[in-house]
Amino acid sequence: MFDLERWQEIFDTIRKNKLRTFLTGLSVASGIFILVILLGFGQGMRNGIEQEFKEDASTSVWVWPGVTSKEYKGLNPGRSIQLVNENYNNATEMFKSDIEYASPRIFVRGVSVNYGKEALIYGVQGISSDFQFIENASISEGRFINYQDEVNVGKVAIIGHKIKTDVFNEVETPIGEFIDISGIPFKVIGVYKEMEDREEERIYIPITTAQKAFNGGNRVNNMSFALPPVENFDQAVAQAINFKNGLREYLQQVHTIAPDDTSAMEVWSAMEEAKRYYGLTNNIKLFFWFVGICTIIAGVVGVSNIMMIVVKERTREIGIRKALGAKPWSIIGMILHEAIFVTAISGFAGLIFSMALLELVGPNIEVDYVLNPSVNFNVAFSTVLVLIVAGTLAGFVPAYRAAKVKVIESLRDE
């Protein structure tokens, strides 16, 4: 039931102690504000990491060779390992039930690239048709390299959207245009898009063409695979680890590499890396919760202290109320109402300000591994409700003490 006189008393008390009430409310509001901002940035870090991994297929596994660092079976350390077509073909055959997409890749080096009279400085790579799905490249014009291009050793090329913008801005479409790679004309058959501009500074040609036309022989610079999707994240991680270990074991045997030589053959799994990052972000989020809750506790303690001061200042008034017949629970309610009011107003003020700040500033933040900091409103609102409950409990102790004040002692109080 709404008690107008009770609310008038609360506002009178606040008016008489404006600075004290403001500082108490500020400590509570800052606690909620800090917690929401920290949680927002924790979610922003998770968003940023997810965005990074979206650049490639989430289940992708990449393999590239290095240099041996250990002696093994009479072979000295310092050997450079070279992948070849046979390694790729055998690996795809051995693990075909575990692979959804697969592609070898070769970097075409020492070539000149020209469009008309203009010299281009973009890298050329030989890949297979599955590479589109492993790299998560979307086709904006034309088509991607297909199996027939590989079989026919086609002189066709796919260019990134950035290359189209920088080089082919004077033509309606680059499809059908020719670029010259070390004297060999390649027909542009498609334009692809990636999430980052640097990923669009590549020219893709069929790997068979790259090997035969530019003295690649049967060499492969790296191999990439995408595993089939599974039901949950933990299963995907376990699948990636099993495939990664099996693939590394095969390549180590073929190239006579010591089992514990990690520098000779690198096998990188996106899912395994994601697990590490997500574990890190979860730990950071727990730390943010700890800091925010500690800040909120400091505010709640401030509410309790201010209520104790209020009880001390109003001891004589409370004694008079009891002498006139006020019940203990009415005394407790009087003190609790003020504690709840200060806590609720301050908490919601901190919530509104922090949510508004994240809404306005969050989408404009461009920091590595931080993307669009935000927080679930239900989580933030629930936190404020918990804060109000905590403020109620904090105000109950001084309120209960006020209810226990003896009339004679309170009337003597100065």
HELIX and SHEET records of a PDB file:
HELIX    1   1 LEU A    4  LYS A   16  1                                  13    
HELIX    2   2 LYS A   18  LYS A   54  1                                  37    
HELIX    3   3 ASN A   85  MET A   94  1                                  10    
HELIX    4   4 LYS A   96  ASP A   98  5                                   3    
HELIX    5   5 PHE A  131  GLU A  135  1                                   5    
HELIX    6   6 TYR A  147  VAL A  151  1                                   5    
HELIX    7   7 HIS A  161  VAL A  167  1                                   7    
HELIX    8   8 ASP A  197  GLU A  200  5                                   4    
HELIX    9   9 ILE A  207  ALA A  213  1                                   7    
HELIX   10  10 PHE A  233  VAL A  254  1                                  22    
HELIX   11  11 ALA A  270  GLU A  313  1                                  44    
HELIX   12  12 THR A  315  ALA A  323  1                                   9    
HELIX   13  13 PRO A  328  VAL A  361  1                                  34    
HELIX   14  14 GLY A  362  ASN A  364  5                                   3    
HELIX   15  15 PHE A  377  ALA A  403  1                                  27    
HELIX   16  16 VAL A  407  ARG A  412  1                                   6    
SHEET    1   A11 GLU A 118  LEU A 120  0                                        
SHEET    2   A11 VAL A 113  TYR A 115 -1                                        
SHEET    3   A11 PHE A 178  ILE A 181 -1                                        
SHEET    4   A11 ILE A 184  LYS A 193 -1                                        
SHEET    5   A11 VAL A 156  GLY A 160  1                                        
SHEET    6   A11 ARG A 202  PRO A 206 -1                                        
SHEET    7   A11 GLY A 123  ILE A 127  1                                        
SHEET    8   A11 TYR A 101  VAL A 108 -1                                        
SHEET    9   A11 ASN A 222  ALA A 226 -1                                        
SHEET   10   A11 SER A  60  PRO A  65 -1                                        
SHEET   11   A11 MET A 265  SER A 269 -1                                        
SHEET    1   B 2 LEU A  83  VAL A  84  0                                        
SHEET    2   B 2 ARG A 219  VAL A 220 -1                                        
SHEET    1   C 5 GLU A 118  LEU A 120  0                                        
SHEET    2   C 5 VAL A 113  TYR A 115 -1                                        
SHEET    3   C 5 PHE A 178  ILE A 181 -1                                        
SHEET    4   C 5 ILE A 184  LYS A 193 -1                                        
SHEET    5   C 5 SER A 138  GLY A 142 -1                                        
SHEET    1   D 2 GLU A 366  VAL A 367  0                                        
SHEET    2   D 2 VAL A 370  LEU A 371 -1                                        
END                                                                             
